[in-house]
Amino acid sequence: MMMKPVVRAGLAALFLPLALPLMSSAALAGPIDSACMRSDRESASRPLCGCIQQVADMVLSHNDQRRAAKFFRDPDAAHAVWISQRPADDAFWDRYKEFGAMAEAYCAG
């Protein structure tokens, strides 16, 4: 049985504040965390990048995370996906926007 994206996002939003403190720092090392730390952004820090990775773990598949991590070093790749007319790219972009909104809500300090 597949949940609607709104229900899935709602459940993630409900449980995210409870789950974040329980996750160990070892669980933080993922494609998003690594790309964030390697980026040249001044705001990149271990706590921020780790928080973003935790949200990614809840919202994105591992394949989606690897794809999204490439956007840190190649923003043009994100633009190419955004303007694409392919259904698979549209579906990924919807998941990516959901991830971005949740990461902003929970990780912005």
Secondary structure by P-SEA (a helix, b strand, c coil): ccccaaaaaaaaaaacccccccccccccccaaaaaaaacccccccaaaaaaaaaaaaacccaaaaaaaaaccccaaaaaaaaacccaaaaaaaaaaaaaaaaaaacccc
